[in-house]
């Protein structure tokens, strides 16, 4: 059985479209998916102005006024000639780049990432959903590929059904934290699979969405807190890059999700000198970070990184202030 979390990662948001954008060859046939979307841990608010054709996008209190940009499909908006800031929606999802920072796939509330993968244990089962095509694998059973349909969608998630002669399948997906019972890996969705009346629980969605889209501010290093008014941060970027402040210096490196957890590669950093206490804190932080093997999201949304020896880093999402 999977551990059922109590944290909604999406929160409340409207599913109503906020307007039509004429950025394709067929003006008026494109809709902005919702007035709020979620790009990993980042929430963005969208206000499409039909009179001007502009899109006002708000992220962490900063407003971006974006102009329509012609595209072959979907609704694409840019900050004038600045291609470092682009919002491009297609269906219920969108791609977002702000000031050159590429965010995870942005989803309207209740929508699923593509592809969407879910799995459960005891007994083992695995589902992959790409568009309408659903592939089901079960221990001791032949793999089945069926065409599915969404029968319900809202703030509480989606219900998807698929059937053929002798096989009826329902997949219920909720936007709530779920921890895999075998690997311990957190996932952004709780999933319930029902096949011919028999139901099993599982986890779904890409764990990467729990990490990316925000700056994490470290509040505790192995139980010792941090120095007042010092700043230690972690930001998970695209292409498995990680950057942040380690107390005195800035660092950069790589991160990766393994089958059971999270690992960091060797870090490079600037070479500034600070007060001895800050330098010692920096050394302690980087030492623990290099040994991290797992992560979890705590009951208040905090990020907890742990090593095999039980050392831990605890971080919260940035308020957006330096």
C-alpha positions as CSV (number, residue, x, y, z in Angstrom):
1,X,0.0,0.0,0.0
2,X,1.1,3.5,-0.7
3,X,1.3,6.2,2.0
4,X,-1.4,8.7,1.3
5,X,-0.2,12.3,1.8
6,X,-2.3,15.2,2.9
7,X,-0.7,18.0,0.8
8,X,-2.4,19.2,-2.3
9,X,0.3,20.3,-4.7
10,X,-2.0,22.2,-7.0
11,X,-4.3,24.0,-4.7
12,X,-7.5,25.6,-5.8
13,X,-7.8,27.2,-9.3
14,X,-10.4,27.9,-11.9
15,X,-10.7,25.6,-14.9
16,X,-12.4,28.3,-16.9
17,X,-10.6,29.6,-20.0
18,X,-9.6,33.2,-19.8
19,X,-9.9,34.2,-23.4
20,X,-9.0,33.4,-27.0
21,X,-5.6,34.2,-28.5
22,X,-5.1,34.8,-32.2
23,X,-1.5,33.6,-32.6
24,X,-2.2,30.9,-35.1
25,X,-3.4,31.0,-38.7
26,X,-7.0,30.6,-37.5
27,X,-7.7,33.7,-35.3
28,X,-9.9,33.1,-32.3
29,X,-9.5,29.3,-32.2
30,X,-7.0,29.2,-29.4
31,X,-7.8,29.4,-25.7
32,X,-5.6,30.0,-22.7
33,X,-6.0,26.9,-20.6
34,X,-6.8,28.5,-17.2
35,X,-6.3,31.7,-15.2
36,X,-3.9,29.8,-13.0
37,X,-1.4,27.1,-13.9
38,X,1.3,25.2,-12.1
39,X,4.8,24.7,-13.4
40,X,6.3,22.2,-10.9
41,X,6.3,24.1,-7.6
42,X,5.7,27.4,-9.4
43,X,2.2,29.0,-9.7
44,X,1.5,31.5,-12.4
45,X,-1.6,33.7,-12.9
46,X,-2.7,34.5,-16.4
47,X,-4.9,37.4,-17.6
48,X,-5.5,37.5,-21.4
49,X,-6.6,40.9,-22.6
50,X,-8.9,40.4,-25.6
51,X,-8.8,44.0,-26.6
52,X,-5.0,44.2,-27.0
53,X,-4.3,40.5,-27.6
54,X,-1.7,40.7,-24.8
55,X,-1.2,38.2,-22.0
56,X,-0.4,39.4,-18.5
57,X,1.5,36.7,-16.6
58,X,2.2,37.0,-12.9
59,X,4.9,35.0,-11.1
60,X,5.9,35.6,-7.5
61,X,4.5,39.1,-7.6
62,X,6.3,40.1,-10.8
63,X,4.0,40.9,-13.8
64,X,5.1,40.2,-17.4
65,X,3.1,41.8,-20.3
66,X,3.6,39.5,-23.2
67,X,2.6,40.1,-26.8
68,X,1.2,37.4,-29.2
69,X,3.8,35.7,-31.4
70,X,2.7,33.7,-34.5
71,X,3.1,29.9,-34.1
72,X,2.1,26.8,-36.1
73,X,0.0,25.6,-33.2
74,X,-1.2,26.7,-29.8
75,X,-1.0,30.2,-28.3
76,X,2.5,31.7,-28.1
77,X,3.4,34.9,-26.3
78,X,6.8,36.7,-25.9
79,X,8.2,39.7,-24.2
80,X,8.6,41.7,-27.4
81,X,11.8,40.6,-29.1
82,X,13.0,38.9,-25.9
83,X,12.9,35.2,-26.6
84,X,14.2,34.6,-23.0
85,X,10.6,35.1,-21.8
86,X,8.1,32.9,-23.6
87,X,4.7,31.4,-22.7
88,X,3.4,28.8,-25.2
89,X,0.2,26.9,-24.4
90,X,-1.1,23.8,-26.1
91,X,-4.3,22.3,-24.8
92,X,-4.3,22.1,-21.0
93,X,-0.5,22.4,-20.7
94,X,2.1,25.1,-21.6
95,X,5.8,25.7,-21.8
96,X,7.3,28.6,-19.9
97,X,10.6,30.4,-19.9
98,X,11.2,33.4,-17.8
99,X,14.4,35.4,-18.2
100,X,16.0,32.4,-19.7
101,X,14.9,30.0,-16.9
102,X,13.0,27.1,-18.3
103,X,10.2,25.9,-16.0
104,X,8.7,22.4,-15.8
105,X,5.6,21.7,-17.9
106,X,2.8,24.1,-16.8
107,X,-0.5,22.4,-16.2
108,X,-4.0,23.6,-15.6
109,X,-5.5,22.3,-12.3
110,X,-6.6,18.7,-12.7
111,X,-4.5,18.1,-15.8
112,X,-1.8,15.5,-16.1
113,X,1.8,15.7,-17.4
114,X,2.7,14.1,-20.7
115,X,3.5,11.3,-20.6
116,X,1.8,10.4,-17.3
117,X,3.3,7.3,-15.6
118,X,1.8,5.6,-12.5
119,X,2.7,2.4,-10.7
120,X,1.8,0.3,-7.7
121,X,3.2,-2.6,-5.7
122,X,1.8,-5.8,-4.1
123,X,0.7,-6.6,-6.8
124,X,2.9,-4.8,-9.2
125,X,1.2,-2.7,-11.9
126,X,2.3,0.0,-14.3
127,X,0.3,2.5,-16.4
128,X,1.6,4.9,-19.1
129,X,-0.8,7.4,-20.6
130,X,0.3,9.3,-23.7
131,X,-2.6,11.3,-25.1
132,X,-5.5,8.9,-25.3
133,X,-3.3,5.8,-25.5
134,X,-3.1,3.9,-22.2
135,X,-0.7,1.0,-21.7
136,X,-1.3,-1.3,-18.7
137,X,1.3,-3.8,-17.4
138,X,0.6,-6.3,-14.6
139,X,2.5,-9.1,-13.1
140,X,1.8,-12.3,-14.8
141,X,-0.6,-10.7,-17.4
142,X,-0.1,-9.6,-21.0
143,X,0.5,-5.9,-21.6
144,X,-2.6,-4.2,-22.8
145,X,-2.8,-1.0,-24.9
146,X,-6.3,0.7,-24.9
147,X,-7.8,4.0,-26.0
148,X,-9.0,6.0,-23.0
149,X,-11.3,8.9,-22.2
150,X,-11.5,11.4,-19.4
151,X,-14.9,11.1,-17.7
152,X,-14.3,13.6,-14.9
153,X,-11.9,16.4,-14.3
154,X,-11.7,19.1,-11.7
155,X,-9.7,20.4,-8.7
156,X,-9.7,16.9,-7.2
157,X,-8.1,15.4,-10.3
158,X,-9.1,13.2,-13.2
159,X,-11.0,10.0,-13.7
160,X,-10.0,8.1,-16.9
161,X,-11.6,5.0,-18.3
162,X,-10.7,2.5,-20.9
163,X,-12.3,-0.8,-21.9
164,X,-12.4,-3.6,-24.5
165,X,-14.2,-6.9,-24.4
166,X,-13.4,-8.6,-21.1
167,X,-11.4,-5.7,-19.7
168,X,-12.7,-2.6,-17.9
169,X,-10.2,-0.1,-16.5
170,X,-10.6,3.1,-14.4
171,X,-7.8,5.3,-13.3
172,X,-8.4,7.9,-10.6
173,X,-5.7,10.5,-10.2
174,X,-5.6,13.0,-7.4
175,X,-3.1,16.0,-7.0
176,X,-1.8,14.8,-3.6
177,X,1.6,13.8,-2.4
178,X,2.2,10.0,-2.5
179,X,5.3,8.1,-1.4
180,X,6.1,4.8,-3.1
181,X,5.9,2.0,-0.6
182,X,9.0,0.1,-2.0
183,X,11.4,2.8,-3.2
184,X,10.4,5.6,-0.8
185,X,10.3,8.0,-3.8
186,X,7.8,10.9,-3.5
187,X,5.4,11.5,-6.4
188,X,3.0,14.4,-7.0
189,X,-0.1,12.2,-7.5
190,X,-2.1,9.6,-5.7
191,X,-3.5,7.0,-8.1
192,X,-6.2,4.3,-7.8
193,X,-6.4,1.7,-10.5
194,X,-9.5,-0.4,-10.9
195,X,-9.5,-3.4,-13.3
196,X,-12.7,-5.5,-13.6
197,X,-13.8,-4.4,-10.2
198,X,-10.6,-5.0,-8.3
199,X,-8.8,-1.8,-7.0
200,X,-5.2,-1.1,-6.1
201,X,-3.5,2.1,-4.8
202,X,-0.3,3.6,-6.3
203,X,1.6,6.7,-7.1
204,X,2.0,8.7,-10.3
205,X,3.5,11.7,-11.9
206,X,7.1,12.8,-12.3
207,X,8.9,13.3,-9.0
208,X,10.9,16.1,-10.6
209,X,7.8,18.4,-10.4
210,X,8.2,18.3,-6.6
211,X,11.7,19.8,-6.8
212,X,11.6,22.3,-9.7
213,X,10.0,25.6,-10.3
214,X,11.1,27.3,-7.1
215,X,14.1,28.4,-5.1
216,X,14.6,26.4,-1.9
217,X,16.0,28.3,1.1
218,X,17.9,26.1,3.5
219,X,16.8,26.7,7.1
220,X,18.7,23.9,8.8
221,X,21.9,22.0,8.2
222,X,22.1,18.7,10.0
223,X,20.1,19.9,13.0
224,X,22.4,23.0,13.6
225,X,20.2,25.7,12.0
226,X,22.0,28.3,10.0
227,X,23.7,31.6,10.9
228,X,21.3,34.5,11.2
229,X,21.0,36.6,8.0
230,X,23.1,34.2,6.0
231,X,21.6,32.6,2.9
232,X,21.9,29.1,1.6
233,X,19.8,28.1,-1.4
234,X,19.1,25.3,-3.9
235,X,17.5,25.7,-7.3
236,X,16.8,22.7,-9.5
237,X,17.0,23.7,-13.2
238,X,16.4,22.0,-16.5
239,X,18.9,19.6,-18.0
240,X,19.8,18.3,-14.5
241,X,21.6,21.5,-13.5
242,X,21.6,22.8,-9.9
243,X,22.6,26.3,-8.7
244,X,22.5,28.2,-5.5
245,X,24.2,30.1,-2.7
246,X,26.3,28.1,-0.3
247,X,26.6,30.9,2.4
248,X,29.6,32.9,1.1
249,X,29.9,31.7,-2.5
250,X,27.6,30.6,-5.3
251,X,27.8,27.0,-6.6
252,X,26.7,25.1,-9.6
253,X,26.6,21.4,-10.5
254,X,24.4,18.5,-11.5
255,X,21.5,16.6,-9.9
256,X,19.7,13.4,-10.9
257,X,16.8,11.3,-9.8
258,X,17.8,7.6,-9.3
259,X,15.4,4.7,-9.1
260,X,15.1,5.3,-5.3
261,X,16.2,8.8,-4.6
262,X,18.2,11.9,-5.5
263,X,21.9,12.5,-6.0
264,X,24.2,15.5,-6.6
265,X,27.3,15.5,-8.7
266,X,30.5,17.4,-7.9
267,X,30.0,21.1,-7.4
268,X,31.9,24.1,-8.7
269,X,31.8,27.5,-7.1
270,X,33.1,31.0,-6.8
271,X,36.1,31.7,-4.7
272,X,35.1,34.6,-2.4
273,X,36.4,34.7,1.2
274,X,34.0,35.5,4.0
275,X,34.0,35.4,7.8
276,X,35.3,32.1,9.2
277,X,31.8,31.1,10.6
278,X,30.3,31.5,7.1
279,X,33.0,29.6,5.5
280,X,32.5,26.7,8.0
281,X,28.8,26.7,7.4
282,X,29.4,26.6,3.6
283,X,31.8,23.7,4.0
284,X,29.2,21.8,6.2
285,X,26.4,22.5,3.7
286,X,28.3,21.3,0.6
287,X,29.6,18.3,2.5
288,X,26.0,17.1,3.4
289,X,24.7,18.0,-0.1
290,X,27.4,15.8,-1.7
291,X,26.2,12.8,0.3
292,X,22.4,13.2,-0.3
293,X,20.6,10.1,-1.4
294,X,16.9,10.7,-0.8
295,X,14.4,13.5,-0.6
296,X,10.9,14.0,0.7
297,X,8.3,16.7,1.1
298,X,7.4,17.4,4.7
299,X,3.9,18.0,6.2
300,X,4.3,21.8,5.6
301,X,5.7,21.6,2.1
302,X,9.3,21.7,3.2
303,X,12.0,19.9,1.3
304,X,14.1,17.4,3.3
305,X,17.3,16.0,1.8
306,X,18.9,13.1,3.7
307,X,22.1,11.1,3.5
308,X,22.7,7.4,4.2
309,X,24.1,8.4,7.6
310,X,21.0,10.3,8.5
311,X,22.4,13.8,8.0
312,X,19.8,16.2,6.6
313,X,19.1,19.5,5.0
314,X,15.7,21.2,5.5
315,X,14.6,23.9,3.1
316,X,11.4,25.9,2.4
317,X,10.3,27.7,-0.7
318,X,11.6,31.2,-1.2
319,X,9.3,34.1,-0.6
320,X,10.8,35.7,-3.7
321,X,12.8,38.2,-1.6
322,X,16.6,38.2,-1.8
